[in-house]
Amino acid sequence: MLGVATPGAYVAWVVLGALACAVLVVEARRRPGPWRETAAKVIGLVLLADAVSYSVAQVVAGSWAWSTSLPLALCNMAVLITVAACWWRIALLVELTYFWGLAGTLQGVLTPDLGTGFPHLVFFQYVVGHVAVVTAALFLVVGMGIHPRPGALWRVYGISIGYSAFVGAVDALTGADYMFLREPPSNWTLLRLLGPWPWYLLTGAALALVLFWLLDLPFRLRRRHGVRA
């Protein structure tokens, strides 16, 4: 069952987002032109507004805290990376958006952990934040043809491990638990399927490598057979 207070509304909004994503990607491939750069920037602005509104809402509600509200979780960092990738389309940023968006954020779309229902602001922040990252990943890579370069898998995987180590150091120094590196979440998440703490850190790293490999496979095959975008 979906971990969301109003599953019907959630599915409906995700389906709308998926349809919009499909239209954007198909049109980007059919009709190349300057409009694609504008569309990418609009997606970035939507994500930036989503991230800012989330932080502002926490400040207004008095719930913002150093131990829980910094954008250190991988999904939060993926939003910021995606905003930059949409605006500047730097190869490494696009690669991070693609691998993190489809290996990580997409899981948040398919198995949401959202206790707030429609039409609460948090509901829309969650849906927009997750669906727009996935849309940006597909739009940039499939629609605009900014494909991962050779070695992208290992670059992004190395950055992911390094970033996790950095967040782990922050957790150790501050007593926070960003990315659930110090202890498991109290509510149900996909981490439960990867074993108890700390073993889910190792199984999660292995699973990420498998997903990255699968996401990189189409582009390795294209390069091997000399297929152009």
PyMOL CGO cylinders between C-alpha atoms (Angstrom):
from pymol import cmd
from pymol.cgo import CYLINDER

trace = [
    CYLINDER, 0.00, 0.00, 0.00, 1.17, 3.51, -0.72, 0.3, 1, 1, 1, 1, 1, 1,
    CYLINDER, 1.17, 3.51, -0.72, 2.62, 5.24, 2.34, 0.3, 1, 1, 1, 1, 1, 1,
    CYLINDER, 2.62, 5.24, 2.34, 0.49, 8.33, 1.79, 0.3, 1, 1, 1, 1, 1, 1,
    CYLINDER, 0.49, 8.33, 1.79, -2.61, 9.67, 3.51, 0.3, 1, 1, 1, 1, 1, 1,
    CYLINDER, -2.61, 9.67, 3.51, -4.67, 10.03, 0.30, 0.3, 1, 1, 1, 1, 1, 1,
    CYLINDER, -4.67, 10.03, 0.30, -3.44, 7.37, -2.16, 0.3, 1, 1, 1, 1, 1, 1,
    CYLINDER, -3.44, 7.37, -2.16, -6.05, 8.11, -4.84, 0.3, 1, 1, 1, 1, 1, 1,
    CYLINDER, -6.05, 8.11, -4.84, -5.09, 11.77, -5.08, 0.3, 1, 1, 1, 1, 1, 1,
    CYLINDER, -5.09, 11.77, -5.08, -1.41, 10.88, -4.99, 0.3, 1, 1, 1, 1, 1, 1,
    CYLINDER, -1.41, 10.88, -4.99, -1.69, 8.42, -7.87, 0.3, 1, 1, 1, 1, 1, 1,
    CYLINDER, -1.69, 8.42, -7.87, -3.71, 10.93, -9.90, 0.3, 1, 1, 1, 1, 1, 1,
    CYLINDER, -3.71, 10.93, -9.90, -1.14, 13.69, -9.51, 0.3, 1, 1, 1, 1, 1, 1,
    CYLINDER, -1.14, 13.69, -9.51, 1.77, 11.35, -10.23, 0.3, 1, 1, 1, 1, 1, 1,
    CYLINDER, 1.77, 11.35, -10.23, 0.05, 10.11, -13.39, 0.3, 1, 1, 1, 1, 1, 1,
    CYLINDER, 0.05, 10.11, -13.39, -0.47, 13.72, -14.51, 0.3, 1, 1, 1, 1, 1, 1,
    CYLINDER, -0.47, 13.72, -14.51, 3.19, 14.40, -13.86, 0.3, 1, 1, 1, 1, 1, 1,
    CYLINDER, 3.19, 14.40, -13.86, 4.21, 11.28, -15.78, 0.3, 1, 1, 1, 1, 1, 1,
    CYLINDER, 4.21, 11.28, -15.78, 2.09, 12.32, -18.76, 0.3, 1, 1, 1, 1, 1, 1,
    CYLINDER, 2.09, 12.32, -18.76, 3.58, 15.82, -18.74, 0.3, 1, 1, 1, 1, 1, 1,
    CYLINDER, 3.58, 15.82, -18.74, 7.06, 14.27, -18.56, 0.3, 1, 1, 1, 1, 1, 1,
    CYLINDER, 7.06, 14.27, -18.56, 6.34, 11.98, -21.52, 0.3, 1, 1, 1, 1, 1, 1,
    CYLINDER, 6.34, 11.98, -21.52, 5.03, 14.85, -23.64, 0.3, 1, 1, 1, 1, 1, 1,
    CYLINDER, 5.03, 14.85, -23.64, 8.06, 17.01, -22.85, 0.3, 1, 1, 1, 1, 1, 1,
    CYLINDER, 8.06, 17.01, -22.85, 10.55, 14.25, -23.63, 0.3, 1, 1, 1, 1, 1, 1,
    CYLINDER, 10.55, 14.25, -23.63, 8.86, 13.20, -26.88, 0.3, 1, 1, 1, 1, 1, 1,
    CYLINDER, 8.86, 13.20, -26.88, 8.52, 16.80, -28.09, 0.3, 1, 1, 1, 1, 1, 1,
    CYLINDER, 8.52, 16.80, -28.09, 12.13, 17.54, -27.18, 0.3, 1, 1, 1, 1, 1, 1,
    CYLINDER, 12.13, 17.54, -27.18, 13.26, 14.70, -29.43, 0.3, 1, 1, 1, 1, 1, 1,
    CYLINDER, 13.26, 14.70, -29.43, 10.85, 15.55, -32.23, 0.3, 1, 1, 1, 1, 1, 1,
    CYLINDER, 10.85, 15.55, -32.23, 11.34, 19.31, -32.24, 0.3, 1, 1, 1, 1, 1, 1,
    CYLINDER, 11.34, 19.31, -32.24, 14.89, 20.32, -31.22, 0.3, 1, 1, 1, 1, 1, 1,
    CYLINDER, 14.89, 20.32, -31.22, 15.33, 24.02, -30.71, 0.3, 1, 1, 1, 1, 1, 1,
    CYLINDER, 15.33, 24.02, -30.71, 15.95, 26.85, -28.23, 0.3, 1, 1, 1, 1, 1, 1,
    CYLINDER, 15.95, 26.85, -28.23, 12.63, 26.10, -26.51, 0.3, 1, 1, 1, 1, 1, 1,
    CYLINDER, 12.63, 26.10, -26.51, 14.26, 23.07, -24.88, 0.3, 1, 1, 1, 1, 1, 1,
    CYLINDER, 14.26, 23.07, -24.88, 16.74, 25.23, -22.95, 0.3, 1, 1, 1, 1, 1, 1,
    CYLINDER, 16.74, 25.23, -22.95, 13.85, 27.42, -21.79, 0.3, 1, 1, 1, 1, 1, 1,
    CYLINDER, 13.85, 27.42, -21.79, 11.83, 24.37, -20.73, 0.3, 1, 1, 1, 1, 1, 1,
    CYLINDER, 11.83, 24.37, -20.73, 14.81, 23.01, -18.78, 0.3, 1, 1, 1, 1, 1, 1,
    CYLINDER, 14.81, 23.01, -18.78, 15.19, 26.32, -16.95, 0.3, 1, 1, 1, 1, 1, 1,
    CYLINDER, 15.19, 26.32, -16.95, 11.47, 26.36, -16.11, 0.3, 1, 1, 1, 1, 1, 1,
    CYLINDER, 11.47, 26.36, -16.11, 11.75, 22.88, -14.59, 0.3, 1, 1, 1, 1, 1, 1,
    CYLINDER, 11.75, 22.88, -14.59, 14.71, 24.15, -12.58, 0.3, 1, 1, 1, 1, 1, 1,
    CYLINDER, 14.71, 24.15, -12.58, 12.75, 27.17, -11.34, 0.3, 1, 1, 1, 1, 1, 1,
    CYLINDER, 12.75, 27.17, -11.34, 9.84, 24.95, -10.31, 0.3, 1, 1, 1, 1, 1, 1,
    CYLINDER, 9.84, 24.95, -10.31, 12.20, 22.77, -8.28, 0.3, 1, 1, 1, 1, 1, 1,
    CYLINDER, 12.20, 22.77, -8.28, 13.91, 25.78, -6.71, 0.3, 1, 1, 1, 1, 1, 1,
    CYLINDER, 13.91, 25.78, -6.71, 10.55, 27.26, -5.71, 0.3, 1, 1, 1, 1, 1, 1,
    CYLINDER, 10.55, 27.26, -5.71, 9.56, 23.90, -4.24, 0.3, 1, 1, 1, 1, 1, 1,
    CYLINDER, 9.56, 23.90, -4.24, 12.73, 23.68, -2.15, 0.3, 1, 1, 1, 1, 1, 1,
    CYLINDER, 12.73, 23.68, -2.15, 12.51, 27.28, -0.93, 0.3, 1, 1, 1, 1, 1, 1,
    CYLINDER, 12.51, 27.28, -0.93, 8.81, 26.97, -0.06, 0.3, 1, 1, 1, 1, 1, 1,
    CYLINDER, 8.81, 26.97, -0.06, 9.52, 23.84, 1.97, 0.3, 1, 1, 1, 1, 1, 1,
    CYLINDER, 9.52, 23.84, 1.97, 12.18, 25.59, 4.06, 0.3, 1, 1, 1, 1, 1, 1,
    CYLINDER, 12.18, 25.59, 4.06, 10.10, 28.76, 4.47, 0.3, 1, 1, 1, 1, 1, 1,
    CYLINDER, 10.10, 28.76, 4.47, 7.09, 26.74, 5.59, 0.3, 1, 1, 1, 1, 1, 1,
    CYLINDER, 7.09, 26.74, 5.59, 9.21, 25.04, 8.26, 0.3, 1, 1, 1, 1, 1, 1,
    CYLINDER, 9.21, 25.04, 8.26, 10.52, 28.39, 9.50, 0.3, 1, 1, 1, 1, 1, 1,
    CYLINDER, 10.52, 28.39, 9.50, 6.99, 29.84, 9.66, 0.3, 1, 1, 1, 1, 1, 1,
    CYLINDER, 6.99, 29.84, 9.66, 5.69, 26.76, 11.48, 0.3, 1, 1, 1, 1, 1, 1,
    CYLINDER, 5.69, 26.76, 11.48, 8.61, 26.87, 13.93, 0.3, 1, 1, 1, 1, 1, 1,
    CYLINDER, 8.61, 26.87, 13.93, 9.67, 23.32, 13.01, 0.3, 1, 1, 1, 1, 1, 1,
    CYLINDER, 9.67, 23.32, 13.01, 12.97, 24.16, 11.28, 0.3, 1, 1, 1, 1, 1, 1,
    CYLINDER, 12.97, 24.16, 11.28, 15.92, 22.54, 13.08, 0.3, 1, 1, 1, 1, 1, 1,
    CYLINDER, 15.92, 22.54, 13.08, 19.62, 22.11, 12.34, 0.3, 1, 1, 1, 1, 1, 1,
    CYLINDER, 19.62, 22.11, 12.34, 19.39, 18.39, 13.02, 0.3, 1, 1, 1, 1, 1, 1,
    CYLINDER, 19.39, 18.39, 13.02, 16.59, 17.68, 10.52, 0.3, 1, 1, 1, 1, 1, 1,
    CYLINDER, 16.59, 17.68, 10.52, 16.09, 20.59, 8.11, 0.3, 1, 1, 1, 1, 1, 1,
    CYLINDER, 16.09, 20.59, 8.11, 19.39, 21.06, 6.31, 0.3, 1, 1, 1, 1, 1, 1,
    CYLINDER, 19.39, 21.06, 6.31, 19.29, 19.86, 2.66, 0.3, 1, 1, 1, 1, 1, 1,
    CYLINDER, 19.29, 19.86, 2.66, 21.70, 17.00, 3.36, 0.3, 1, 1, 1, 1, 1, 1,
    CYLINDER, 21.70, 17.00, 3.36, 19.48, 14.03, 2.55, 0.3, 1, 1, 1, 1, 1, 1,
    CYLINDER, 19.48, 14.03, 2.55, 20.33, 12.67, -0.89, 0.3, 1, 1, 1, 1, 1, 1,
    CYLINDER, 20.33, 12.67, -0.89, 16.88, 13.51, -2.28, 0.3, 1, 1, 1, 1, 1, 1,
    CYLINDER, 16.88, 13.51, -2.28, 17.22, 17.11, -1.07, 0.3, 1, 1, 1, 1, 1, 1,
    CYLINDER, 17.22, 17.11, -1.07, 20.70, 17.42, -2.53, 0.3, 1, 1, 1, 1, 1, 1,
    CYLINDER, 20.70, 17.42, -2.53, 19.40, 15.88, -5.78, 0.3, 1, 1, 1, 1, 1, 1,
    CYLINDER, 19.40, 15.88, -5.78, 16.90, 18.73, -6.02, 0.3, 1, 1, 1, 1, 1, 1,
    CYLINDER, 16.90, 18.73, -6.02, 19.64, 21.36, -5.77, 0.3, 1, 1, 1, 1, 1, 1,
    CYLINDER, 19.64, 21.36, -5.77, 21.87, 19.50, -8.23, 0.3, 1, 1, 1, 1, 1, 1,
    CYLINDER, 21.87, 19.50, -8.23, 18.96, 19.18, -10.64, 0.3, 1, 1, 1, 1, 1, 1,
    CYLINDER, 18.96, 19.18, -10.64, 18.21, 22.91, -10.46, 0.3, 1, 1, 1, 1, 1, 1,
    CYLINDER, 18.21, 22.91, -10.46, 21.82, 23.65, -11.45, 0.3, 1, 1, 1, 1, 1, 1,
    CYLINDER, 21.82, 23.65, -11.45, 21.78, 20.98, -14.17, 0.3, 1, 1, 1, 1, 1, 1,
    CYLINDER, 21.78, 20.98, -14.17, 18.61, 22.43, -15.71, 0.3, 1, 1, 1, 1, 1, 1,
    CYLINDER, 18.61, 22.43, -15.71, 20.06, 25.93, -15.81, 0.3, 1, 1, 1, 1, 1, 1,
    CYLINDER, 20.06, 25.93, -15.81, 23.63, 25.25, -16.93, 0.3, 1, 1, 1, 1, 1, 1,
    CYLINDER, 23.63, 25.25, -16.93, 23.48, 21.69, -18.34, 0.3, 1, 1, 1, 1, 1, 1,
    CYLINDER, 23.48, 21.69, -18.34, 27.03, 20.91, -17.20, 0.3, 1, 1, 1, 1, 1, 1,
    CYLINDER, 27.03, 20.91, -17.20, 27.82, 17.28, -18.05, 0.3, 1, 1, 1, 1, 1, 1,
    CYLINDER, 27.82, 17.28, -18.05, 28.65, 16.16, -14.50, 0.3, 1, 1, 1, 1, 1, 1,
    CYLINDER, 28.65, 16.16, -14.50, 25.55, 17.82, -13.05, 0.3, 1, 1, 1, 1, 1, 1,
    CYLINDER, 25.55, 17.82, -13.05, 23.37, 16.15, -15.69, 0.3, 1, 1, 1, 1, 1, 1,
    CYLINDER, 23.37, 16.15, -15.69, 24.97, 12.79, -14.88, 0.3, 1, 1, 1, 1, 1, 1,
    CYLINDER, 24.97, 12.79, -14.88, 24.26, 13.24, -11.17, 0.3, 1, 1, 1, 1, 1, 1,
    CYLINDER, 24.26, 13.24, -11.17, 20.69, 14.26, -11.95, 0.3, 1, 1, 1, 1, 1, 1,
    CYLINDER, 20.69, 14.26, -11.95, 20.19, 11.20, -14.15, 0.3, 1, 1, 1, 1, 1, 1,
    CYLINDER, 20.19, 11.20, -14.15, 21.64, 8.58, -11.80, 0.3, 1, 1, 1, 1, 1, 1,
    CYLINDER, 21.64, 8.58, -11.80, 20.39, 10.06, -8.54, 0.3, 1, 1, 1, 1, 1, 1,
    CYLINDER, 20.39, 10.06, -8.54, 17.01, 10.94, -10.00, 0.3, 1, 1, 1, 1, 1, 1,
    CYLINDER, 17.01, 10.94, -10.00, 16.23, 7.55, -11.53, 0.3, 1, 1, 1, 1, 1, 1,
    CYLINDER, 16.23, 7.55, -11.53, 17.99, 5.32, -8.98, 0.3, 1, 1, 1, 1, 1, 1,
    CYLINDER, 17.99, 5.32, -8.98, 16.92, 7.27, -5.91, 0.3, 1, 1, 1, 1, 1, 1,
    CYLINDER, 16.92, 7.27, -5.91, 14.21, 9.89, -6.33, 0.3, 1, 1, 1, 1, 1, 1,
    CYLINDER, 14.21, 9.89, -6.33, 12.11, 7.63, -8.54, 0.3, 1, 1, 1, 1, 1, 1,
    CYLINDER, 12.11, 7.63, -8.54, 11.92, 5.17, -5.64, 0.3, 1, 1, 1, 1, 1, 1,
    CYLINDER, 11.92, 5.17, -5.64, 10.39, 7.97, -3.57, 0.3, 1, 1, 1, 1, 1, 1,
    CYLINDER, 10.39, 7.97, -3.57, 7.74, 8.41, -6.25, 0.3, 1, 1, 1, 1, 1, 1,
    CYLINDER, 7.74, 8.41, -6.25, 6.89, 4.71, -6.43, 0.3, 1, 1, 1, 1, 1, 1,
    CYLINDER, 6.89, 4.71, -6.43, 6.98, 4.08, -2.66, 0.3, 1, 1, 1, 1, 1, 1,
    CYLINDER, 6.98, 4.08, -2.66, 6.11, 7.44, -1.06, 0.3, 1, 1, 1, 1, 1, 1,
    CYLINDER, 6.11, 7.44, -1.06, 6.57, 8.11, 2.64, 0.3, 1, 1, 1, 1, 1, 1,
    CYLINDER, 6.57, 8.11, 2.64, 4.05, 10.93, 2.94, 0.3, 1, 1, 1, 1, 1, 1,
    CYLINDER, 4.05, 10.93, 2.94, 1.76, 11.18, 5.94, 0.3, 1, 1, 1, 1, 1, 1,
    CYLINDER, 1.76, 11.18, 5.94, 0.19, 14.46, 4.79, 0.3, 1, 1, 1, 1, 1, 1,
    CYLINDER, 0.19, 14.46, 4.79, -2.70, 14.19, 2.35, 0.3, 1, 1, 1, 1, 1, 1,
    CYLINDER, -2.70, 14.19, 2.35, -4.18, 16.23, -0.46, 0.3, 1, 1, 1, 1, 1, 1,
    CYLINDER, -4.18, 16.23, -0.46, -4.57, 19.24, -0.63, 0.3, 1, 1, 1, 1, 1, 1,
    CYLINDER, -4.57, 19.24, -0.63, -2.00, 20.16, 2.05, 0.3, 1, 1, 1, 1, 1, 1,
    CYLINDER, -2.00, 20.16, 2.05, 1.01, 22.20, 0.90, 0.3, 1, 1, 1, 1, 1, 1,
    CYLINDER, 1.01, 22.20, 0.90, 3.40, 19.43, 1.97, 0.3, 1, 1, 1, 1, 1, 1,
    CYLINDER, 3.40, 19.43, 1.97, 1.55, 17.02, -0.33, 0.3, 1, 1, 1, 1, 1, 1,
    CYLINDER, 1.55, 17.02, -0.33, 2.27, 19.20, -3.36, 0.3, 1, 1, 1, 1, 1, 1,
    CYLINDER, 2.27, 19.20, -3.36, 5.84, 19.90, -2.24, 0.3, 1, 1, 1, 1, 1, 1,
    CYLINDER, 5.84, 19.90, -2.24, 6.51, 16.16, -2.08, 0.3, 1, 1, 1, 1, 1, 1,
    CYLINDER, 6.51, 16.16, -2.08, 4.88, 15.36, -5.42, 0.3, 1, 1, 1, 1, 1, 1,
    CYLINDER, 4.88, 15.36, -5.42, 6.43, 18.28, -7.28, 0.3, 1, 1, 1, 1, 1, 1,
    CYLINDER, 6.43, 18.28, -7.28, 9.87, 17.81, -5.72, 0.3, 1, 1, 1, 1, 1, 1,
    CYLINDER, 9.87, 17.81, -5.72, 10.06, 14.14, -6.64, 0.3, 1, 1, 1, 1, 1, 1,
    CYLINDER, 10.06, 14.14, -6.64, 8.27, 14.09, -10.00, 0.3, 1, 1, 1, 1, 1, 1,
    CYLINDER, 8.27, 14.09, -10.00, 10.11, 17.15, -11.29, 0.3, 1, 1, 1, 1, 1, 1,
    CYLINDER, 10.11, 17.15, -11.29, 13.53, 15.63, -10.53, 0.3, 1, 1, 1, 1, 1, 1,
    CYLINDER, 13.53, 15.63, -10.53, 12.62, 12.49, -12.48, 0.3, 1, 1, 1, 1, 1, 1,
    CYLINDER, 12.62, 12.49, -12.48, 11.19, 14.63, -15.29, 0.3, 1, 1, 1, 1, 1, 1,
    CYLINDER, 11.19, 14.63, -15.29, 14.37, 16.70, -15.44, 0.3, 1, 1, 1, 1, 1, 1,
    CYLINDER, 14.37, 16.70, -15.44, 16.55, 13.59, -15.58, 0.3, 1, 1, 1, 1, 1, 1,
    CYLINDER, 16.55, 13.59, -15.58, 14.62, 12.16, -18.53, 0.3, 1, 1, 1, 1, 1, 1,
    CYLINDER, 14.62, 12.16, -18.53, 14.22, 15.52, -20.28, 0.3, 1, 1, 1, 1, 1, 1,
    CYLINDER, 14.22, 15.52, -20.28, 17.92, 16.36, -20.12, 0.3, 1, 1, 1, 1, 1, 1,
    CYLINDER, 17.92, 16.36, -20.12, 19.25, 12.91, -21.01, 0.3, 1, 1, 1, 1, 1, 1,
    CYLINDER, 19.25, 12.91, -21.01, 16.59, 11.42, -23.30, 0.3, 1, 1, 1, 1, 1, 1,
    CYLINDER, 16.59, 11.42, -23.30, 14.91, 14.57, -24.60, 0.3, 1, 1, 1, 1, 1, 1,
    CYLINDER, 14.91, 14.57, -24.60, 17.92, 16.83, -25.06, 0.3, 1, 1, 1, 1, 1, 1,
    CYLINDER, 17.92, 16.83, -25.06, 20.41, 14.03, -25.68, 0.3, 1, 1, 1, 1, 1, 1,
    CYLINDER, 20.41, 14.03, -25.68, 22.93, 15.01, -22.98, 0.3, 1, 1, 1, 1, 1, 1,
    CYLINDER, 22.93, 15.01, -22.98, 24.03, 11.44, -22.45, 0.3, 1, 1, 1, 1, 1, 1,
    CYLINDER, 24.03, 11.44, -22.45, 26.25, 10.18, -19.61, 0.3, 1, 1, 1, 1, 1, 1,
    CYLINDER, 26.25, 10.18, -19.61, 29.86, 10.14, -20.72, 0.3, 1, 1, 1, 1, 1, 1,
    CYLINDER, 29.86, 10.14, -20.72, 32.18, 7.13, -20.55, 0.3, 1, 1, 1, 1, 1, 1,
    CYLINDER, 32.18, 7.13, -20.55, 33.00, 6.45, -16.92, 0.3, 1, 1, 1, 1, 1, 1,
    CYLINDER, 33.00, 6.45, -16.92, 29.92, 8.29, -15.65, 0.3, 1, 1, 1, 1, 1, 1,
    CYLINDER, 29.92, 8.29, -15.65, 28.81, 5.28, -13.63, 0.3, 1, 1, 1, 1, 1, 1,
    CYLINDER, 28.81, 5.28, -13.63, 32.00, 5.25, -11.54, 0.3, 1, 1, 1, 1, 1, 1,
    CYLINDER, 32.00, 5.25, -11.54, 32.19, 9.04, -11.30, 0.3, 1, 1, 1, 1, 1, 1,
    CYLINDER, 32.19, 9.04, -11.30, 28.69, 9.32, -9.89, 0.3, 1, 1, 1, 1, 1, 1,
    CYLINDER, 28.69, 9.32, -9.89, 29.13, 6.27, -7.67, 0.3, 1, 1, 1, 1, 1, 1,
    CYLINDER, 29.13, 6.27, -7.67, 32.35, 7.67, -6.24, 0.3, 1, 1, 1, 1, 1, 1,
    CYLINDER, 32.35, 7.67, -6.24, 30.72, 11.05, -5.61, 0.3, 1, 1, 1, 1, 1, 1,
    CYLINDER, 30.72, 11.05, -5.61, 27.78, 9.28, -3.96, 0.3, 1, 1, 1, 1, 1, 1,
    CYLINDER, 27.78, 9.28, -3.96, 30.06, 7.34, -1.59, 0.3, 1, 1, 1, 1, 1, 1,
    CYLINDER, 30.06, 7.34, -1.59, 32.09, 10.45, -0.84, 0.3, 1, 1, 1, 1, 1, 1,
    CYLINDER, 32.09, 10.45, -0.84, 28.98, 12.51, -0.20, 0.3, 1, 1, 1, 1, 1, 1,
    CYLINDER, 28.98, 12.51, -0.20, 27.61, 9.81, 2.11, 0.3, 1, 1, 1, 1, 1, 1,
    CYLINDER, 27.61, 9.81, 2.11, 30.87, 9.85, 4.05, 0.3, 1, 1, 1, 1, 1, 1,
    CYLINDER, 30.87, 9.85, 4.05, 30.62, 13.64, 4.38, 0.3, 1, 1, 1, 1, 1, 1,
    CYLINDER, 30.62, 13.64, 4.38, 27.05, 13.43, 5.66, 0.3, 1, 1, 1, 1, 1, 1,
    CYLINDER, 27.05, 13.43, 5.66, 28.12, 10.64, 8.04, 0.3, 1, 1, 1, 1, 1, 1,
    CYLINDER, 28.12, 10.64, 8.04, 30.78, 12.95, 9.48, 0.3, 1, 1, 1, 1, 1, 1,
    CYLINDER, 30.78, 12.95, 9.48, 28.17, 15.70, 9.93, 0.3, 1, 1, 1, 1, 1, 1,
    CYLINDER, 28.17, 15.70, 9.93, 25.89, 13.22, 11.68, 0.3, 1, 1, 1, 1, 1, 1,
    CYLINDER, 25.89, 13.22, 11.68, 28.69, 12.07, 13.99, 0.3, 1, 1, 1, 1, 1, 1,
    CYLINDER, 28.69, 12.07, 13.99, 29.67, 15.63, 14.91, 0.3, 1, 1, 1, 1, 1, 1,
    CYLINDER, 29.67, 15.63, 14.91, 26.15, 16.99, 15.42, 0.3, 1, 1, 1, 1, 1, 1,
    CYLINDER, 26.15, 16.99, 15.42, 24.15, 13.97, 16.58, 0.3, 1, 1, 1, 1, 1, 1,
    CYLINDER, 24.15, 13.97, 16.58, 21.85, 14.26, 13.56, 0.3, 1, 1, 1, 1, 1, 1,
    CYLINDER, 21.85, 14.26, 13.56, 20.76, 11.31, 11.44, 0.3, 1, 1, 1, 1, 1, 1,
    CYLINDER, 20.76, 11.31, 11.44, 20.70, 12.58, 7.87, 0.3, 1, 1, 1, 1, 1, 1,
    CYLINDER, 20.70, 12.58, 7.87, 20.36, 9.75, 5.33, 0.3, 1, 1, 1, 1, 1, 1,
    CYLINDER, 20.36, 9.75, 5.33, 19.72, 7.41, 8.30, 0.3, 1, 1, 1, 1, 1, 1,
    CYLINDER, 19.72, 7.41, 8.30, 23.44, 6.69, 8.58, 0.3, 1, 1, 1, 1, 1, 1,
    CYLINDER, 23.44, 6.69, 8.58, 23.51, 6.54, 12.39, 0.3, 1, 1, 1, 1, 1, 1,
    CYLINDER, 23.51, 6.54, 12.39, 20.27, 4.69, 13.07, 0.3, 1, 1, 1, 1, 1, 1,
    CYLINDER, 20.27, 4.69, 13.07, 17.28, 3.38, 11.12, 0.3, 1, 1, 1, 1, 1, 1,
    CYLINDER, 17.28, 3.38, 11.12, 14.12, 5.46, 10.59, 0.3, 1, 1, 1, 1, 1, 1,
    CYLINDER, 14.12, 5.46, 10.59, 11.29, 4.97, 13.05, 0.3, 1, 1, 1, 1, 1, 1,
    CYLINDER, 11.29, 4.97, 13.05, 8.70, 4.58, 10.30, 0.3, 1, 1, 1, 1, 1, 1,
    CYLINDER, 8.70, 4.58, 10.30, 8.67, 2.05, 7.47, 0.3, 1, 1, 1, 1, 1, 1,
    CYLINDER, 8.67, 2.05, 7.47, 10.89, 2.77, 4.47, 0.3, 1, 1, 1, 1, 1, 1,
    CYLINDER, 10.89, 2.77, 4.47, 12.55, 0.70, 1.75, 0.3, 1, 1, 1, 1, 1, 1,
    CYLINDER, 12.55, 0.70, 1.75, 15.58, 0.42, 4.04, 0.3, 1, 1, 1, 1, 1, 1,
    CYLINDER, 15.58, 0.42, 4.04, 13.66, -2.23, 5.97, 0.3, 1, 1, 1, 1, 1, 1,
    CYLINDER, 13.66, -2.23, 5.97, 14.03, -4.51, 2.95, 0.3, 1, 1, 1, 1, 1, 1,
    CYLINDER, 14.03, -4.51, 2.95, 17.82, -4.08, 2.97, 0.3, 1, 1, 1, 1, 1, 1,
    CYLINDER, 17.82, -4.08, 2.97, 18.39, -5.45, 6.45, 0.3, 1, 1, 1, 1, 1, 1,
    CYLINDER, 18.39, -5.45, 6.45, 19.00, -3.99, 9.91, 0.3, 1, 1, 1, 1, 1, 1,
    CYLINDER, 19.00, -3.99, 9.91, 21.37, -1.11, 10.68, 0.3, 1, 1, 1, 1, 1, 1,
    CYLINDER, 21.37, -1.11, 10.68, 24.28, -0.94, 9.92, 0.3, 1, 1, 1, 1, 1, 1,
    CYLINDER, 24.28, -0.94, 9.92, 24.04, -3.69, 7.32, 0.3, 1, 1, 1, 1, 1, 1,
    CYLINDER, 24.04, -3.69, 7.32, 21.58, -1.75, 5.18, 0.3, 1, 1, 1, 1, 1, 1,
    CYLINDER, 21.58, -1.75, 5.18, 24.38, 0.74, 4.52, 0.3, 1, 1, 1, 1, 1, 1,
    CYLINDER, 24.38, 0.74, 4.52, 26.37, -1.98, 2.74, 0.3, 1, 1, 1, 1, 1, 1,
    CYLINDER, 26.37, -1.98, 2.74, 23.41, -3.56, 0.94, 0.3, 1, 1, 1, 1, 1, 1,
    CYLINDER, 23.41, -3.56, 0.94, 22.19, -0.08, -0.06, 0.3, 1, 1, 1, 1, 1, 1,
    CYLINDER, 22.19, -0.08, -0.06, 25.61, 0.75, -1.53, 0.3, 1, 1, 1, 1, 1, 1,
    CYLINDER, 25.61, 0.75, -1.53, 25.60, -2.54, -3.47, 0.3, 1, 1, 1, 1, 1, 1,
    CYLINDER, 25.60, -2.54, -3.47, 22.05, -1.96, -4.72, 0.3, 1, 1, 1, 1, 1, 1,
    CYLINDER, 22.05, -1.96, -4.72, 22.95, 1.57, -5.84, 0.3, 1, 1, 1, 1, 1, 1,
    CYLINDER, 22.95, 1.57, -5.84, 25.84, 0.18, -7.88, 0.3, 1, 1, 1, 1, 1, 1,
    CYLINDER, 25.84, 0.18, -7.88, 23.53, -2.33, -9.58, 0.3, 1, 1, 1, 1, 1, 1,
    CYLINDER, 23.53, -2.33, -9.58, 20.97, 0.38, -10.40, 0.3, 1, 1, 1, 1, 1, 1,
    CYLINDER, 20.97, 0.38, -10.40, 23.68, 2.73, -11.71, 0.3, 1, 1, 1, 1, 1, 1,
    CYLINDER, 23.68, 2.73, -11.71, 25.03, -0.09, -13.89, 0.3, 1, 1, 1, 1, 1, 1,
    CYLINDER, 25.03, -0.09, -13.89, 21.58, -0.73, -15.36, 0.3, 1, 1, 1, 1, 1, 1,
    CYLINDER, 21.58, -0.73, -15.36, 20.99, 2.97, -16.00, 0.3, 1, 1, 1, 1, 1, 1,
    CYLINDER, 20.99, 2.97, -16.00, 24.36, 3.29, -17.72, 0.3, 1, 1, 1, 1, 1, 1,
    CYLINDER, 24.36, 3.29, -17.72, 23.92, 0.13, -19.81, 0.3, 1, 1, 1, 1, 1, 1,
    CYLINDER, 23.92, 0.13, -19.81, 21.94, 1.67, -22.73, 0.3, 1, 1, 1, 1, 1, 1,
    CYLINDER, 21.94, 1.67, -22.73, 24.63, 4.29, -23.29, 0.3, 1, 1, 1, 1, 1, 1,
    CYLINDER, 24.63, 4.29, -23.29, 27.48, 1.79, -23.08, 0.3, 1, 1, 1, 1, 1, 1,
    CYLINDER, 27.48, 1.79, -23.08, 25.72, -0.32, -25.70, 0.3, 1, 1, 1, 1, 1, 1,
    CYLINDER, 25.72, -0.32, -25.70, 25.16, 2.72, -27.93, 0.3, 1, 1, 1, 1, 1, 1,
    CYLINDER, 25.16, 2.72, -27.93, 28.85, 3.63, -27.74, 0.3, 1, 1, 1, 1, 1, 1,
    CYLINDER, 28.85, 3.63, -27.74, 29.89, 0.04, -28.39, 0.3, 1, 1, 1, 1, 1, 1,
    CYLINDER, 29.89, 0.04, -28.39, 27.78, -0.13, -31.54, 0.3, 1, 1, 1, 1, 1, 1,
    CYLINDER, 27.78, -0.13, -31.54, 28.57, 3.41, -32.65, 0.3, 1, 1, 1, 1, 1, 1,
    CYLINDER, 28.57, 3.41, -32.65, 24.96, 4.62, -32.41, 0.3, 1, 1, 1, 1, 1, 1,
    CYLINDER, 24.96, 4.62, -32.41, 24.51, 8.40, -32.38, 0.3, 1, 1, 1, 1, 1, 1,
    CYLINDER, 24.51, 8.40, -32.38, 21.83, 10.25, -30.36, 0.3, 1, 1, 1, 1, 1, 1,
]
cmd.load_cgo(trace, "trace")
